[in-house]
Amino acid sequence: MAARPRKNNISIPNLYPLYSRKVNKVYWRYKHPITG
């Protein structure tokens, strides 16, 4: 159910999207929100 970039089919377990409404961009963070 995790959001993945369409152009990249490689799944990275510790990568999750962080959407910023200020700049209207999606940042990809390496820390997991649950495990930290």
N, C-alpha and C positions, 0 to 999 in steps of 0.2 A: 504493500500500500504506500510505500515511500515514494515521494516524487523523484523522478530521475530525468536528467536532460535527454531530449529526444535524439540528439546527434551522438550521444555517448551511450553505448549499450553495456559498457563495463560497470558492474555494480560495486561501489565502494561502501563498505559497511558503516564506516564512521563519518560518512559525508551526508550532510542534510542541508536543505535549502533554507535560507533566511531571507524573507521578502521584506524589502524596505520601501515604504510608500513615499518617502521623501524624494528619493532619486529614481523611484520606479524601477528598481533593479532587484535581481535575485542573487544574493550572495551565498556561496557554497562554503559552509563551515565544516571543519574536520572533527569538532567535538560533538558528541551525541547529547541531546537535551536530557535524556533519561540517565545515562550512565555518567555523563560528565567527562 
